[in-house]
């Protein structure tokens, strides 16, 4: 990474922090730091599970607990255990908390207006366009990857979305029962793995592997949510899959794909996959690829 690039990011962060008042421990003039105010906004009028807040904001458990204790002390939230599972805690805003959240919204709107007010119409358009692009380009830094049990709700949801898209795009539709198998037992260690990509704790993509010790690994069910396309999630899923293949002891990855999936084919070729002769009887495949891992 270039030193000048790093310096530009840090300079941008400092300007934004100063502009929104993040360096003041009385954020928006309300007598509390920005972290506490942000948490009030994330909890929202409907409340939220503590573990969801922790995952969504990427907070350390101890730090989040300290913030919640502070907010409880101020009478802004209540934290209660779920009646059916006391390990699951839920936090809700009190009436005072709801009023405080509304006040924070009003003050945040005022800060935004103060940023825009000195600008000409042309400058506002330029700034808002740049902000939207920066927000989009920051999304990849929030994406996390993890090995997941293929029977979980999120894993099943990813597969359902993947199958639905194939059924829509393939000329003859798609029937999973006719395709080569990638059952849950085949995607669980040591036979295989499922890698799920999450953006702010919501699944946005997946890739599966069938492992055969030192023989070529099979890459299956590569999918990225339309909402996350263009963020490099597919390329990073491939990287994560290849890392896992290396750890398994194999040095070759194979995959097959349909000719209608032109975006995926382009990604595979850019990532070093080379088209080879058919090595499977997958009825929906038109192209077979292989990559030797260094």
C-alpha positions, -999 to +999 in steps of 0.1 A: +000+000+000+014+034-010+023+058+018+006+087+001-027+067-002-026+059+035-020+096+043-049+106+022-073+082+039-061+095+073-065+131+063-101+124+051-109+107+083-097+136+104-117+162+084-149+141+086-145+135+123-140+172+129-169+181+106-195+159+124-181+166+159-169+131+165-138+143+184-159+160+211-170+138+241-203+158+240-214+147+206-240+170+191-240+189+224-258+160+243-233+153+270-222+118+258-196+105+233-205+096+197-204+058+204-233+060+228-253+082+205-247+059+176-258+029+196-291+047+204-297+052+167-289+015+159-312+002+186-340+021+170-377+022+180-382-015+177-352-026+198-325-051+189-307-081+203-273-073+219-255-099+198-270-084+166-257-049+176-223-064+185-220-080+151-235-051+131-211-026+146-181-048+150-179-040+187-159-058+214-183-075+239-168-057+269-169-023+253-205-028+242-215-039+277-199-007+292-219+015+267-252-003+276-245+001+313-240+038+307-271+042+287-291+022+313-277+045+340-290+075+320-325+059+318-323+057+280-324+019+275-335-013+292-317-046+287-337-078+293-331-115+288-352-134+263-379-154+282-371-186+264-333-183+264-317-162+290-284-162+271-301-140+245-304-104+257-325-077+240-321-039+244-350-015+239-352+023+242-372+038+270-396+067+264-367+090+274-345+071+250-369+075+221-372+112+228-334+115+229-330+096+197-354+120+180-334+150+193-302+134+180-319+131+146-329+168+146-293+178+156-278+155+130-300+171+103-288+205+115-251+194+111-258+182+076-275+214+067-246+234+081-222+214+058-244+220+027-256+256+033-223+275+023-221+256-010-235+266-044-260+243-061-232+229-083-209+223-053-237+206-034-243+182-063-205+175-065-202+169-027-233+146-025-222+126-055-187+122-040-202+112-006-224+085-022-194+071-041-172+071-009-200+054+010-202+027-017-165+022-018-162+019+019-186-011+020-160-037+011-141-029+043-172-040+063-174-074+046-164-104+067-159-140+057-164-171+078-167-209+075-204-218+082-225-249+088-244-254+055-276-262+074-279-227+091-307-203+081-282-179+065-266-207+045-299-220+033-310-185+023-279-181+002-285-214-016-321-205-022-311-171-038-284-189-058-308-215-072-335-189-079-310-168-100-298-199-119-334-209-126-341-174-140-310-171-161-305-206-175-322-212-208-338-244-196-342-233-160-324-250-131-333-280-110-309-287-081-318-324-081-304-328-116-272-310-109-241-327-094-245-330-056-232-305-030-251-317+000-245-304+035-224-335+045-201-328+015-197-292+025-188-299+061-152-306+073-132-326+065-152-333+033-157-297+024-165-262+035-190-234+030-177-198+032-203-171+038-196-134+032-215-109+054-219-072+052-228-057+086-239-092+097-261-099+067-252-126+043-243-112+008-225-141-008-211-176-005-188-202-021-186-239-013-158-264-016-157-302-019-123-314-008-105-346-018-073-345+002-045-339-023-067-344-053-082-313-070-107-295-049-142-286-064-155-251-062-193-250-060-222-226-055-204-193-060-229-165-055-230-128-046-261-109-038-270-083-065-269-056-037-232-064-031-220-068-067-194-043-078-178-044-043-152-071-051-170-097-029-167-124-056-130-119-060-125-120-022-147-152-019-124-168-045-093-158-025-108-172+007-117-204-010-082-208-024-067-202+010-088-230+024-079-253-004-042-247+003-047-255+040-064-287+030-032-299+012-045-296-023-029-274-049-055-275-077-091-260-078-116-270-104-150-256-113-177-258-140-201-231-150-229-222-174-223-200-205-250-176-194-229-166-163-206-143-182-197-122-152-185-153-133-166-165-163-148-132-166-139-133-129-125-168-131-103-159-161-090-127-144-083-147-113-060-172-131-084-200-140-077-217-173-104-234-194-098-272-197-115-302-211-147-314-193-139-333-162-174-338-149-209-348-161-226-316-148-256-313-171-258-275-168-221-268-175-206-254-208-172-244-194-147-262-172-119-243-154-089-252-134-063-233-114-030-245-100-023-228-067+012-216-060 
